[in-house]
């Protein structure tokens, strides 16, 4: 049980004293970058899906 208590004490100490938390502005900038990157990747995957669908429909037309 003592090991568990020491673990939580060490975890708390690290989170409070050793971790450098980002500022609100840094966090906001990161959210914007991740959102734009996610949108670009989603559009790329969507375009790939459309091209694959067109290719399959060309090879195997609907009856």
N, CA, C and O atoms as a GROMACS GRO file, in nm:
protein
  252
    1UNK      N    1   0.083  -0.119   0.000
    1UNK     CA    2   0.000   0.000   0.000
    1UNK      C    3   0.087   0.126   0.000
    1UNK      O    4   0.050   0.229  -0.057
    2UNK      N    5   0.203   0.117   0.064
    2UNK     CA    6   0.292   0.232   0.072
    2UNK      C    7   0.344   0.271  -0.067
    2UNK      O    8   0.365   0.389  -0.096
    3UNK      N    9   0.366   0.171  -0.152
    3UNK     CA   10   0.413   0.199  -0.288
    3UNK      C   11   0.308   0.277  -0.367
    3UNK      O   12   0.342   0.367  -0.444
    4UNK      N   13   0.184   0.244  -0.348
    4UNK     CA   14   0.075   0.312  -0.418
    4UNK      C   15   0.068   0.458  -0.373
    4UNK      O   16   0.054   0.548  -0.455
    5UNK      N   17   0.077   0.481  -0.243
    5UNK     CA   18   0.073   0.617  -0.189
    5UNK      C   19   0.192   0.697  -0.241
    5UNK      O   20   0.176   0.812  -0.281
    6UNK      N   21   0.310   0.638  -0.240
    6UNK     CA   22   0.428   0.706  -0.292
    6UNK      C   23   0.414   0.738  -0.441
    6UNK      O   24   0.459   0.844  -0.487
    7UNK      N   25   0.354   0.648  -0.515
    7UNK     CA   26   0.332   0.670  -0.658
    7UNK      C   27   0.244   0.794  -0.680
    7UNK      O   28   0.275   0.879  -0.762
    8UNK      N   29   0.133   0.802  -0.605
    8UNK     CA   30   0.043   0.916  -0.622
    8UNK      C   31   0.107   1.046  -0.574
    8UNK      O   32   0.082   1.151  -0.633
    9UNK      N   33   0.187   1.041  -0.471
    9UNK     CA   34   0.258   1.160  -0.424
    9UNK      C   35   0.357   1.207  -0.531
    9UNK      O   36   0.367   1.327  -0.558
   10UNK      N   37   0.430   1.115  -0.590
   10UNK     CA   38   0.527   1.149  -0.693
   10UNK      C   39   0.456   1.203  -0.818
   10UNK      O   40   0.504   1.297  -0.881
   11UNK      N   41   0.344   1.144  -0.852
   11UNK     CA   42   0.267   1.190  -0.966
   11UNK      C   43   0.217   1.332  -0.944
   11UNK      O   44   0.227   1.416  -1.033
   12UNK      N   45   0.162   1.358  -0.827
   12UNK     CA   46   0.114   1.492  -0.795
   12UNK      C   47   0.229   1.593  -0.799
   12UNK      O   48   0.215   1.701  -0.855
   13UNK      N   49   0.342   1.557  -0.739
   13UNK     CA   50   0.457   1.647  -0.737
   13UNK      C   51   0.503   1.680  -0.878
   13UNK      O   52   0.536   1.795  -0.908
   14UNK      N   53   0.505   1.581  -0.964
   14UNK     CA   54   0.550   1.603  -1.101
   14UNK      C   55   0.452   1.693  -1.176
   14UNK      O   56   0.494   1.784  -1.248
   15UNK      N   57   0.322   1.669  -1.161
   15UNK     CA   58   0.222   1.750  -1.230
   15UNK      C   59   0.221   1.894  -1.183
   15UNK      O   60   0.198   1.986  -1.262
   16UNK      N   61   0.244   1.916  -1.054
   16UNK     CA   62   0.237   2.051  -0.999
   16UNK      C   63   0.367   2.128  -1.019
   16UNK      O   64   0.363   2.248  -1.049
   17UNK      N   65   0.480   2.063  -1.004
   17UNK     CA   66   0.606   2.136  -1.000
   17UNK      C   67   0.696   2.118  -1.123
   17UNK      O   68   0.779   2.204  -1.150
   18UNK      N   69   0.680   2.010  -1.197
   18UNK     CA   70   0.774   1.982  -1.305
   18UNK      C   71   0.717   1.997  -1.446
   18UNK      O   72   0.792   2.017  -1.541
   19UNK      N   73   0.586   1.988  -1.459
   19UNK     CA   74   0.523   1.996  -1.591
   19UNK      C   75   0.507   2.143  -1.630
   19UNK      O   76   0.464   2.226  -1.549
   20UNK      N   77   0.542   2.174  -1.754
   20UNK     CA   78   0.521   2.308  -1.806
   20UNK      C   79   0.393   2.306  -1.889
   20UNK      O   80   0.388   2.245  -1.995
   21UNK      N   81   0.291   2.374  -1.839
   21UNK     CA   82   0.163   2.375  -1.907
   21UNK      C   83   0.163   2.486  -2.012
   21UNK      O   84   0.221   2.593  -1.989
   22UNK      N   85   0.100   2.463  -2.127
   22UNK     CA   86   0.096   2.567  -2.231
   22UNK      C   87   0.005   2.682  -2.189
   22UNK      O   88  -0.088   2.665  -2.110
   23UNK      N   89   0.034   2.799  -2.244
   23UNK     CA   90  -0.053   2.914  -2.217
   23UNK      C   91  -0.182   2.897  -2.298
   23UNK      O   92  -0.191   2.812  -2.386
   24UNK      N   93  -0.280   2.980  -2.266
   24UNK     CA   94  -0.408   2.972  -2.337
   24UNK      C   95  -0.388   3.004  -2.485
   24UNK      O   96  -0.452   2.943  -2.571
   25UNK      N   97  -0.301   3.100  -2.514
   25UNK     CA   98  -0.275   3.138  -2.654
   25UNK      C   99  -0.207   3.023  -2.730
   25UNK      O  100  -0.244   2.994  -2.843
   26UNK      N  101  -0.109   2.959  -2.667
   26UNK     CA  102  -0.042   2.844  -2.731
   26UNK      C  103  -0.141   2.731  -2.756
   26UNK      O  104  -0.138   2.667  -2.861
   27UNK      N  105  -0.227   2.707  -2.659
   27UNK     CA  106  -0.326   2.601  -2.672
   27UNK      C  107  -0.424   2.632  -2.785
   27UNK      O  108  -0.462   2.544  -2.862
   28UNK      N  109  -0.466   2.758  -2.793
   28UNK     CA  110  -0.558   2.799  -2.899
   28UNK      C  111  -0.493   2.783  -3.037
   28UNK      O  112  -0.558   2.736  -3.130
   29UNK      N  113  -0.366   2.820  -3.049
   29UNK     CA  114  -0.296   2.803  -3.176
   29UNK      C  115  -0.285   2.656  -3.214
   29UNK      O  116  -0.300   2.620  -3.331
   30UNK      N  117  -0.258   2.571  -3.116
   30UNK     CA  118  -0.248   2.427  -3.143
   30UNK      C  119  -0.382   2.371  -3.189
   30UNK      O  120  -0.387   2.287  -3.279
   31UNK      N  121  -0.490   2.416  -3.127
   31UNK     CA  122  -0.623   2.369  -3.166
   31UNK      C  123  -0.653   2.408  -3.310
   31UNK      O  124  -0.709   2.330  -3.386
   32UNK      N  125  -0.615   2.530  -3.348
   32UNK     CA  126  -0.639   2.576  -3.486
   32UNK      C  127  -0.558   2.492  -3.585
   32UNK      O  128  -0.611   2.451  -3.688
   33UNK      N  129  -0.432   2.468  -3.554
   33UNK     CA  130  -0.346   2.390  -3.644
   33UNK      C  131  -0.399   2.248  -3.660
   33UNK      O  132  -0.405   2.196  -3.771
   34UNK      N  133  -0.436   2.185  -3.550
   34UNK     CA  134  -0.488   2.048  -3.555
   34UNK      C  135  -0.621   2.043  -3.630
   34UNK      O  136  -0.646   1.949  -3.706
   35UNK      N  137  -0.706   2.142  -3.610
   35UNK     CA  138  -0.834   2.144  -3.680
   35UNK      C  139  -0.815   2.158  -3.831
   35UNK      O  140  -0.880   2.088  -3.908
   36UNK      N  141  -0.726   2.246  -3.873
   36UNK     CA  142  -0.700   2.265  -4.016
   36UNK      C  143  -0.639   2.139  -4.076
   36UNK      O  144  -0.678   2.096  -4.184
   37UNK      N  145  -0.542   2.079  -4.006
   37UNK     CA  146  -0.479   1.956  -4.055
   37UNK      C  147  -0.582   1.844  -4.066
   37UNK      O  148  -0.579   1.767  -4.162
   38UNK      N  149  -0.671   1.833  -3.969
   38UNK     CA  150  -0.775   1.728  -3.972
   38UNK      C  151  -0.869   1.749  -4.090
   38UNK      O  152  -0.909   1.654  -4.155
   39UNK      N  153  -0.904   1.875  -4.116
   39UNK     CA  154  -0.992   1.905  -4.228
   39UNK      C  155  -0.925   1.871  -4.361
   39UNK      O  156  -0.989   1.814  -4.450
   40UNK      N  157  -0.798   1.904  -4.375
   40UNK     CA  158  -0.725   1.874  -4.498
   40UNK      C  159  -0.716   1.723  -4.519
   40UNK      O  160  -0.738   1.674  -4.630
   41UNK      N  161  -0.684   1.649  -4.415
   41UNK     CA  162  -0.675   1.503  -4.427
   41UNK      C  163  -0.811   1.443  -4.461
   41UNK      O  164  -0.820   1.351  -4.542
   42UNK      N  165  -0.917   1.494  -4.398
   42UNK     CA  166  -1.052   1.445  -4.428
   42UNK      C  167  -1.088   1.470  -4.574
   42UNK      O  168  -1.148   1.385  -4.639
   43UNK      N  169  -1.052   1.588  -4.627
   43UNK     CA  170  -1.080   1.618  -4.767
   43UNK      C  171  -1.000   1.528  -4.861
   43UNK      O  172  -1.052   1.485  -4.964
   44UNK      N  173  -0.875   1.500  -4.827
   44UNK     CA  174  -0.793   1.410  -4.908
   44UNK      C  175  -0.854   1.270  -4.912
   44UNK      O  176  -0.864   1.209  -5.018
   45UNK      N  177  -0.895   1.220  -4.796
   45UNK     CA  178  -0.957   1.087  -4.790
   45UNK      C  179  -1.088   1.085  -4.868
   45UNK      O  180  -1.119   0.987  -4.936
   46UNK      N  181  -1.166   1.194  -4.858
   46UNK     CA  182  -1.292   1.204  -4.933
   46UNK      C  183  -1.267   1.199  -5.083
   46UNK      O  184  -1.337   1.129  -5.156
   47UNK      N  185  -1.166   1.274  -5.130
   47UNK     CA  186  -1.133   1.274  -5.272
   47UNK      C  187  -1.084   1.136  -5.318
   47UNK      O  188  -1.119   1.091  -5.427
   48UNK      N  189  -1.005   1.070  -5.236
   48UNK     CA  190  -0.959   0.935  -5.270
   48UNK      C  191  -1.078   0.840  -5.280
   48UNK      O  192  -1.082   0.754  -5.368
   49UNK      N  193  -1.175   0.855  -5.191
   49UNK     CA  194  -1.294   0.771  -5.193
   49UNK      C  195  -1.374   0.794  -5.320
   49UNK      O  196  -1.423   0.700  -5.383
   50UNK      N  197  -1.389   0.921  -5.358
   50UNK     CA  198  -1.462   0.951  -5.481
   50UNK      C  199  -1.392   0.891  -5.603
   50UNK      O  200  -1.458   0.833  -5.689
   51UNK      N  201  -1.260   0.904  -5.610
   51UNK     CA  202  -1.185   0.848  -5.724
   51UNK      C  203  -1.194   0.696  -5.727
   51UNK      O  204  -1.211   0.637  -5.834
   52UNK      N  205  -1.184   0.632  -5.612
   52UNK     CA  206  -1.194   0.486  -5.606
   52UNK      C  207  -1.334   0.442  -5.649
   52UNK      O  208  -1.349   0.346  -5.724
   53UNK      N  209  -1.434   0.514  -5.600
   53UNK     CA  210  -1.572   0.481  -5.637
   53UNK      C  211  -1.594   0.496  -5.787
   53UNK      O  212  -1.658   0.412  -5.850
   54UNK      N  213  -1.540   0.604  -5.845
   54UNK     CA  214  -1.553   0.624  -5.990
   54UNK      C  215  -1.482   0.513  -6.066
   54UNK      O  216  -1.533   0.465  -6.167
   55UNK      N  217  -1.365   0.473  -6.020
   55UNK     CA  218  -1.291   0.365  -6.086
   55UNK      C  219  -1.364   0.233  -6.080
   55UNK      O  220  -1.371   0.161  -6.180
   56UNK      N  221  -1.418   0.201  -5.966
   56UNK     CA  222  -1.492   0.074  -5.951
   56UNK      C  223  -1.618   0.078  -6.038
   56UNK      O  224  -1.653  -0.022  -6.102
   57UNK      N  225  -1.687   0.192  -6.040
   57UNK     CA  226  -1.809   0.202  -6.122
   57UNK      C  227  -1.776   0.194  -6.270
   57UNK      O  228  -1.859   0.150  -6.350
   58UNK      N  229  -1.655   0.237  -6.310
   58UNK     CA  230  -1.614   0.226  -6.450
   58UNK      C  231  -1.585   0.081  -6.485
   58UNK      O  232  -1.623   0.033  -6.592
   59UNK      N  233  -1.518   0.011  -6.395
   59UNK     CA  234  -1.485  -0.129  -6.421
   59UNK      C  235  -1.606  -0.221  -6.410
   59UNK      O  236  -1.620  -0.317  -6.486
   60UNK      N  237  -1.693  -0.191  -6.315
   60UNK     CA  238  -1.810  -0.275  -6.290
   60UNK      C  239  -1.936  -0.188  -6.291
   60UNK      O  240  -1.986  -0.151  -6.184
   61UNK      N  241  -1.988  -0.155  -6.410
   61UNK     CA  242  -2.105  -0.067  -6.415
   61UNK      C  243  -2.226  -0.133  -6.350
   61UNK      O  244  -2.240  -0.256  -6.349
   62UNK      N  245  -2.314  -0.048  -6.295
   62UNK     CA  246  -2.435  -0.099  -6.230
   62UNK      C  247  -2.527  -0.158  -6.335
   62UNK      O  248  -2.536  -0.109  -6.448
   63UNK      N  249  -2.595  -0.264  -6.297
   63UNK     CA  250  -2.684  -0.330  -6.392
   63UNK      C  251  -2.825  -0.283  -6.376
   63UNK      O  252  -2.914  -0.328  -6.448
   0.00000   0.00000   0.00000
